[in-house]
Amino acid sequence: MSITIDNAEVEALLADLTATTHRAAPDLLLELLRRERARVEDEAERCIAEDLAADEAMRRRFSGSPNVDARTIEEILAYDENGLPV
């Protein structure tokens, strides 16, 4: 597969890196893409961990809150066994 990059800045940066590191452009691009993929995966994992922690905190707050109405859900909604309002 071949990639055509029509961007002067990208070409200049790539040329600078190949000259500085003495590595081939495909090797540099592969390494950069792998690093970016790892960064994105790490970021996704971090976001998932933060979301799970927030969910757990919400569950703790909810379970620790007082029960202000001890009626069953059926009593609160006031529907009979046929689904009609009482």
N, CA, C and O atoms as a MOPAC input file, in Angstrom:
PM7 MOZYME 1SCF
protein

 N      0.85100 1    -1.17300 1     0.00000 1
 C      0.00000 1     0.00000 1     0.00000 1
 C      0.89500 1     1.23300 1     0.00000 1
 O      1.90800 1     1.29400 1     0.69600 1
 N      0.50100 1     2.18100 1    -0.77600 1
 C      1.29600 1     3.39400 1    -0.85200 1
 C      0.46300 1     4.56800 1    -0.35300 1
 O     -0.75400 1     4.60600 1    -0.53300 1
 N      1.13500 1     5.51600 1     0.27100 1
 C      0.46400 1     6.69500 1     0.81100 1
 C      1.06000 1     7.92300 1     0.14300 1
 O      2.27900 1     8.07200 1     0.05700 1
 N      0.19400 1     8.78600 1    -0.32200 1
 C      0.64400 1    10.04900 1    -0.89200 1
 C      0.29600 1    11.15500 1     0.09000 1
 O     -0.86100 1    11.31800 1     0.47700 1
 N      1.30500 1    11.90800 1     0.48600 1
 C      1.08700 1    13.01000 1     1.42100 1
 C      1.36900 1    14.29700 1     0.66400 1
 O      2.49400 1    14.56400 1     0.24100 1
 N      0.32500 1    15.07600 1     0.51000 1
 C      0.45500 1    16.33400 1    -0.22400 1
 C      0.37000 1    17.49000 1     0.77600 1
 O     -0.57100 1    18.28300 1     0.76700 1
 N      1.39000 1    17.55400 1     1.64000 1
 C      1.42600 1    18.58700 1     2.66500 1
 C      2.88700 1    18.96500 1     2.86700 1
 O      3.70600 1    18.14100 1     3.27500 1
 N      3.19600 1    20.20700 1     2.57900 1
 C      4.58400 1    20.66400 1     2.62900 1
 C      5.16900 1    20.55900 1     4.02800 1
 O      6.33400 1    20.19300 1     4.18100 1
 N      4.38300 1    20.87200 1     5.05000 1
 C      4.90200 1    20.80800 1     6.42100 1
 C      5.22300 1    19.36800 1     6.81400 1
 O      6.25400 1    19.10300 1     7.43100 1
 N      4.34000 1    18.44300 1     6.45400 1
 C      4.58200 1    17.03200 1     6.76000 1
 C      5.85100 1    16.56900 1     6.05300 1
 O      6.69100 1    15.90300 1     6.65800 1
 N      5.99300 1    16.91300 1     4.79500 1
 C      7.17300 1    16.50600 1     4.04500 1
 C      8.44400 1    17.09700 1     4.64700 1
 O      9.46800 1    16.41700 1     4.73000 1
 N      8.38200 1    18.35900 1     5.06800 1
 C      9.55200 1    19.00900 1     5.65600 1
 C      9.91600 1    18.36500 1     6.99600 1
 O     11.09000 1    18.11100 1     7.26500 1
 N      8.90600 1    18.10100 1     7.83800 1
 C      9.16800 1    17.45800 1     9.12600 1
 C      9.73800 1    16.05700 1     8.94100 1
 O     10.66700 1    15.65700 1     9.64200 1
 N      9.18000 1    15.32500 1     8.00100 1
 C      9.66100 1    13.97800 1     7.74300 1
 C     11.10000 1    14.00600 1     7.21500 1
 O     11.93000 1    13.19100 1     7.61800 1
 N     11.37900 1    14.92800 1     6.33100 1
 C     12.74300 1    15.04900 1     5.80000 1
 C     13.72000 1    15.42300 1     6.91800 1
 O     14.83000 1    14.89300 1     6.97100 1
 N     13.31900 1    16.32100 1     7.80100 1
 C     14.15900 1    16.72500 1     8.92000 1
 C     14.42000 1    15.54100 1     9.85300 1
 O     15.55500 1    15.31900 1    10.27500 1
 N     13.37400 1    14.78700 1    10.17300 1
 C     13.54300 1    13.63000 1    11.05800 1
 C     14.39700 1    12.53300 1    10.42800 1
 O     15.21900 1    11.91800 1    11.10800 1
 N     14.21100 1    12.29000 1     9.15800 1
 C     15.03300 1    11.25500 1     8.50400 1
 C     16.50000 1    11.68000 1     8.48100 1
 O     17.39100 1    10.85000 1     8.66800 1
 N     16.75000 1    12.95400 1     8.25600 1
 C     18.13000 1    13.44400 1     8.24400 1
 C     18.73000 1    13.41300 1     9.64900 1
 O     19.89800 1    13.06600 1     9.82000 1
 N     17.94300 1    13.77000 1    10.63800 1
 C     18.43700 1    13.81700 1    12.01800 1
 C     18.66500 1    12.43300 1    12.59300 1
 O     19.67500 1    12.19000 1    13.25200 1
 N     17.73200 1    11.52700 1    12.34700 1
 C     17.80000 1    10.19700 1    12.96200 1
 C     18.49800 1     9.16900 1    12.09100 1
 O     18.83200 1     8.08300 1    12.56400 1
 N     18.72400 1     9.49400 1    10.82600 1
 C     19.32500 1     8.56300 1     9.85800 1
 C     18.48700 1     7.28400 1     9.72900 1
 O     19.01300 1     6.18300 1     9.56800 1
 N     17.18800 1     7.47100 1     9.80500 1
 C     16.26600 1     6.33500 1     9.65400 1
 C     15.41600 1     6.57600 1     8.41400 1
 O     15.22400 1     7.71300 1     7.98600 1
 N     14.92000 1     5.50100 1     7.85500 1
 C     14.09000 1     5.60700 1     6.65400 1
 C     12.71500 1     6.16700 1     7.02700 1
 O     12.21900 1     5.94600 1     8.13200 1
 N     12.11800 1     6.88700 1     6.09800 1
 C     10.81500 1     7.50600 1     6.32000 1
 C      9.74700 1     6.47300 1     6.72400 1
 O      8.99300 1     6.73500 1     7.66100 1
 N      9.65500 1     5.31500 1     6.05700 1
 C      8.63800 1     4.33600 1     6.47200 1
 C      8.82400 1     3.86600 1     7.91400 1
 O      7.84700 1     3.65800 1     8.63400 1
 N     10.08800 1     3.69900 1     8.33700 1
 C     10.34800 1     3.27400 1     9.71500 1
 C      9.90400 1     4.34600 1    10.71300 1
 O      9.29600 1     4.04200 1    11.74000 1
 N     10.21400 1     5.58900 1    10.39600 1
 C      9.80300 1     6.69200 1    11.27000 1
 C      8.28300 1     6.79100 1    11.34300 1
 O      7.71100 1     6.93200 1    12.42400 1
 N      7.64100 1     6.71700 1    10.18900 1
 C      6.18100 1     6.81500 1    10.17300 1
 C      5.53900 1     5.66700 1    10.94100 1
 O      4.56500 1     5.86900 1    11.66500 1
 N      6.07700 1     4.47900 1    10.78600 1
 C      5.54900 1     3.32000 1    11.50800 1
 C      5.68300 1     3.51900 1    13.01100 1
 O      4.74200 1     3.26000 1    13.76100 1
 N      6.84000 1     3.97500 1    13.44800 1
 C      7.04400 1     4.20700 1    14.88000 1
 C      6.10300 1     5.29100 1    15.40500 1
 O      5.51000 1     5.13700 1    16.47200 1
 N      5.96800 1     6.36900 1    14.66700 1
 C      5.07800 1     7.45400 1    15.08600 1
 C      3.62400 1     6.99400 1    15.13800 1
 O      2.89400 1     7.35800 1    16.05900 1
 N      3.20000 1     6.20300 1    14.16200 1
 C      1.83000 1     5.69500 1    14.16800 1
 C      1.59600 1     4.74000 1    15.33500 1
 O      0.53400 1     4.76400 1    15.95700 1
 N      2.57800 1     3.90700 1    15.62900 1
 C      2.44600 1     2.99800 1    16.77000 1
 C      2.35400 1     3.77200 1    18.08500 1
 O      1.54600 1     3.44300 1    18.95300 1
 N      3.18500 1     4.79800 1    18.22000 1
 C      3.13600 1     5.63500 1    19.42900 1
 C      1.77000 1     6.30900 1    19.56900 1
 O      1.19500 1     6.35400 1    20.65700 1
 N      1.26800 1     6.82300 1    18.46600 1
 C     -0.03000 1     7.51100 1    18.50500 1
 C     -1.14400 1     6.53400 1    18.85500 1
 O     -2.03700 1     6.86200 1    19.63700 1
 N     -1.09700 1     5.33000 1    18.27700 1
 C     -2.10800 1     4.32500 1    18.59900 1
 C     -2.04500 1     3.97800 1    20.08300 1
 O     -3.08600 1     3.87000 1    20.73000 1
 N     -0.86200 1     3.80300 1    20.62700 1
 C     -0.70200 1     3.49500 1    22.05300 1
 C     -1.22800 1     4.64000 1    22.91100 1
 O     -1.87000 1     4.40400 1    23.93400 1
 N     -0.96000 1     5.87900 1    22.50200 1
 C     -1.44100 1     7.04100 1    23.24800 1
 C     -2.96000 1     7.08700 1    23.25400 1
 O     -3.57700 1     7.35000 1    24.28700 1
 N     -3.56300 1     6.82900 1    22.09400 1
 C     -5.02400 1     6.84900 1    21.98700 1
 C     -5.63400 1     5.73200 1    22.83600 1
 O     -6.64400 1     5.94200 1    23.50900 1
 N     -5.02400 1     4.55300 1    22.80400 1
 C     -5.52100 1     3.44000 1    23.61400 1
 C     -5.39100 1     3.75100 1    25.10200 1
 O     -6.30100 1     3.46000 1    25.87900 1
 N     -4.26700 1     4.34100 1    25.50100 1
 C     -4.07700 1     4.71800 1    26.90200 1
 C     -5.11500 1     5.74400 1    27.32700 1
 O     -5.67000 1     5.66200 1    28.42300 1
 N     -5.37300 1     6.70400 1    26.45700 1
 C     -6.37100 1     7.73300 1    26.75200 1
 C     -7.75100 1     7.11200 1    26.89100 1
 O     -8.51000 1     7.48700 1    27.78500 1
 N     -8.08700 1     6.16800 1    26.02000 1
 C     -9.39000 1     5.49700 1    26.10000 1
 C     -9.50200 1     4.71200 1    27.39900 1
 O    -10.54100 1     4.74300 1    28.05900 1
 N     -8.43600 1     4.01100 1    27.76600 1
 C     -8.44400 1     3.25200 1    29.01900 1
 C     -8.59300 1     4.18000 1    30.21400 1
 O     -9.30300 1     3.85700 1    31.16700 1
 N     -7.92700 1     5.33200 1    30.17100 1
 C     -8.02400 1     6.30300 1    31.25700 1
 C     -9.45000 1     6.82700 1    31.37400 1
 O     -9.98100 1     6.95200 1    32.47700 1
 N    -10.06500 1     7.13200 1    30.23900 1
 C    -11.44200 1     7.62400 1    30.24500 1
 C    -12.40100 1     6.57100 1    30.80200 1
 O    -13.30900 1     6.89300 1    31.56900 1
 N    -12.19600 1     5.32900 1    30.41600 1
 C    -13.04400 1     4.24600 1    30.92600 1
 C    -12.87500 1     4.12400 1    32.43000 1
 O    -13.86000 1     3.98400 1    33.15600 1
 N    -11.63600 1     4.17600 1    32.90700 1
 C    -11.38000 1     4.07000 1    34.34600 1
 C    -12.02100 1     5.23300 1    35.10000 1
 O    -12.58900 1     5.03600 1    36.17400 1
 N    -11.93300 1     6.44200 1    34.54800 1
 C    -12.56400 1     7.60400 1    35.18600 1
 C    -14.07800 1     7.44700 1    35.22500 1
 O    -14.71400 1     7.76000 1    36.23200 1
 N    -14.65800 1     6.96100 1    34.12200 1
 C    -16.10600 1     6.75900 1    34.07700 1
 C    -16.55200 1     5.70400 1    35.08200 1
 O    -17.57300 1     5.87400 1    35.74700 1
 N    -15.79400 1     4.61700 1    35.19700 1
 C    -16.12800 1     3.57300 1    36.16400 1
 C    -16.03100 1     4.11000 1    37.59400 1
 O    -16.87000 1     3.79200 1    38.43700 1
 N    -15.01800 1     4.91600 1    37.86200 1
 C    -14.87000 1     5.50600 1    39.19100 1
 C    -16.02500 1     6.45600 1    39.48900 1
 O    -16.54000 1     6.47500 1    40.60800 1
 N    -16.43300 1     7.24000 1    38.50000 1
 C    -17.56500 1     8.14800 1    38.69000 1
 C    -18.85600 1     7.36900 1    38.93100 1
 O    -19.67000 1     7.76100 1    39.76700 1
 N    -19.04600 1     6.26900 1    38.20400 1
 C    -20.22500 1     5.42000 1    38.41700 1
 C    -20.23300 1     4.85100 1    39.82500 1
 O    -21.26500 1     4.83900 1    40.49800 1
 N    -19.07400 1     4.37900 1    40.26400 1
 C    -18.99000 1     3.80600 1    41.61200 1
 C    -19.28400 1     4.86400 1    42.66700 1
 O    -19.98600 1     4.59000 1    43.64100 1
 N    -18.75800 1     6.05900 1    42.48400 1
 C    -19.02000 1     7.14400 1    43.43200 1
 C    -20.50800 1     7.48000 1    43.45900 1
 O    -21.07000 1     7.72200 1    44.52800 1
 N    -21.14400 1     7.49600 1    42.30300 1
 C    -22.58000 1     7.77400 1    42.23500 1
 C    -23.35900 1     6.67500 1    42.95800 1
 O    -24.30200 1     6.96300 1    43.69500 1
 N    -22.96600 1     5.41300 1    42.74800 1
 C    -23.64100 1     4.29800 1    43.42700 1
 C    -23.50100 1     4.41900 1    44.94500 1
 O    -24.45300 1     4.17200 1    45.68600 1
 N    -22.30600 1     4.80000 1    45.39900 1
 C    -22.09800 1     4.96000 1    46.84300 1
 C    -22.96300 1     6.08000 1    47.40200 1
 O    -23.56300 1     5.93600 1    48.46800 1
 N    -23.02600 1     7.20500 1    46.67400 1
 C    -23.87300 1     8.31900 1    47.12600 1
 C    -25.33100 1     7.90800 1    47.14900 1
 O    -26.05600 1     8.23200 1    48.08900 1
 N    -25.76600 1     7.19700 1    46.11900 1
 C    -27.16400 1     6.77900 1    46.02800 1
 C    -27.51500 1     5.79800 1    47.13900 1
 O    -28.54600 1     5.93900 1    47.79600 1
 N    -26.65000 1     4.79900 1    47.34700 1
 C    -26.94800 1     3.79300 1    48.37000 1
 C    -26.85300 1     4.38600 1    49.77100 1
 O    -27.47000 1     3.86600 1    50.70100 1
 N    -26.10000 1     5.45200 1    49.93500 1
 C    -25.97200 1     6.09500 1    51.23900 1
 C    -27.04600 1     7.12600 1    51.50600 1
 O    -27.15000 1     7.63600 1    52.62200 1
 N    -27.83900 1     7.43900 1    50.51300 1
 C    -28.87700 1     8.45900 1    50.71700 1
 C    -30.05300 1     7.85000 1    51.47300 1
 O    -30.33200 1     6.65900 1    51.33700 1
 N    -30.74100 1     8.66300 1    52.26800 1
 C    -31.85400 1     8.13700 1    53.05800 1
 C    -33.04100 1     7.76100 1    52.17400 1
 O    -33.25900 1     8.34600 1    51.11300 1
 N    -33.79500 1     6.77700 1    52.63600 1
 C    -35.00900 1     6.37500 1    51.93400 1
 C    -36.12700 1     7.29600 1    52.40100 1
 O    -36.61100 1     7.16300 1    53.52500 1
 N    -36.54000 1     8.22300 1    51.55400 1
 C    -37.53800 1     9.20500 1    51.95600 1
 C    -38.96800 1     8.70500 1    51.77300 1
 O    -39.90500 1     9.31200 1    52.29200 1
 N    -39.14400 1     7.62500 1    51.05300 1
 C    -40.48200 1     7.07700 1    50.83400 1
 C    -40.38400 1     5.55500 1    50.81700 1
 O    -39.84100 1     4.97300 1    49.87800 1
 N    -40.90000 1     4.92800 1    51.83400 1
 C    -40.76200 1     3.47700 1    51.97900 1
 C    -41.81100 1     2.69600 1    51.19500 1
 O    -41.82600 1     1.46600 1    51.25000 1
 N    -42.68600 1     3.38400 1    50.46800 1
 C    -43.71000 1     2.67000 1    49.70000 1
 C    -43.07600 1     1.91100 1    48.53500 1
 O    -41.99100 1     2.26700 1    48.07400 1
 N    -43.75400 1     0.86800 1    48.06500 1
 C    -43.29400 1     0.13900 1    46.88700 1
 C    -43.51800 1     1.00200 1    45.65600 1
 O    -44.26900 1     1.97600 1    45.70400 1
 N    -42.87800 1     0.65100 1    44.56900 1
 C    -43.03200 1     1.41900 1    43.32800 1
 C    -44.47900 1     1.39900 1    42.85300 1
 O    -44.96600 1     2.38600 1    42.30100 1
 N    -45.17800 1     0.26500 1    43.06600 1
 C    -46.57900 1     0.17300 1    42.66400 1
 C    -47.43700 1     1.14700 1    43.46500 1
 O    -48.35600 1     1.76700 1    42.92900 1
 N    -47.12700 1     1.27700 1    44.76100 1
 C    -47.87500 1     2.21800 1    45.58900 1
 C    -47.58000 1     3.65700 1    45.18400 1
 O    -48.47800 1     4.49900 1    45.16300 1
 N    -46.34600 1     3.92800 1    44.86900 1
 C    -45.97600 1     5.29200 1    44.48100 1
 C    -46.64600 1     5.66700 1    43.16900 1
 O    -47.17400 1     6.77000 1    43.03200 1
 N    -46.62900 1     4.75900 1    42.20700 1
 C    -47.23400 1     5.04700 1    40.90500 1
 C    -48.75000 1     4.98600 1    40.95800 1
 O    -49.42500 1     5.57600 1    40.11500 1
 N    -49.29500 1     4.27500 1    41.94500 1
 C    -50.73600 1     4.17500 1    42.16800 1
 C    -51.47300 1     3.57900 1    40.97800 1
 O    -52.46900 1     4.13300 1    40.51300 1
 N    -50.97600 1     2.44300 1    40.48800 1
 C    -51.67100 1     1.69100 1    39.45000 1
 C    -52.12400 1     0.36100 1    40.02800 1
 O    -51.43600 1    -0.22400 1    40.86500 1
 N    -53.26200 1    -0.11000 1    39.59000 1
 C    -53.72000 1    -1.41100 1    40.07000 1
 C    -53.13800 1    -2.54700 1    39.23000 1
 O    -52.32500 1    -2.30600 1    38.33800 1
 N    -53.55400 1    -3.78900 1    39.51500 1
 C    -52.99700 1    -4.95500 1    38.84200 1
 C    -53.29500 1    -4.97100 1    37.34400 1
 O    -52.65000 1    -5.71000 1    36.60000 1
 N    -54.26800 1    -4.16200 1    36.88500 1
 C    -54.59800 1    -4.06800 1    35.45600 1
 C    -53.89600 1    -2.90800 1    34.77400 1
 O    -54.09800 1    -2.66800 1    33.58300 1
 N    -53.07900 1    -2.19200 1    35.51800 1
 C    -52.35500 1    -1.06700 1    34.94600 1
 C    -53.16700 1     0.20400 1    34.87600 1
 O    -52.80300 1     1.14000 1    34.16400 1
 N    -54.26400 1     0.24500 1    35.60900 1
 C    -55.10300 1     1.45100 1    35.61800 1
 C    -54.81400 1     2.27600 1    36.86400 1
 O    -54.48900 1     1.72300 1    37.91400 1
 N    -54.92900 1     3.60000 1    36.75300 1
 C    -54.67600 1     4.45200 1    37.92600 1
 C    -55.69400 1     4.13000 1    39.02200 1
 O    -56.85900 1     3.83500 1    38.75700 1
 N    -55.21300 1     4.19800 1    40.24200 1
 C    -56.08700 1     3.91200 1    41.39000 1
 C    -56.83900 1     5.17400 1    41.77000 1
 O    -57.63100 1     5.16200 1    42.71100 1

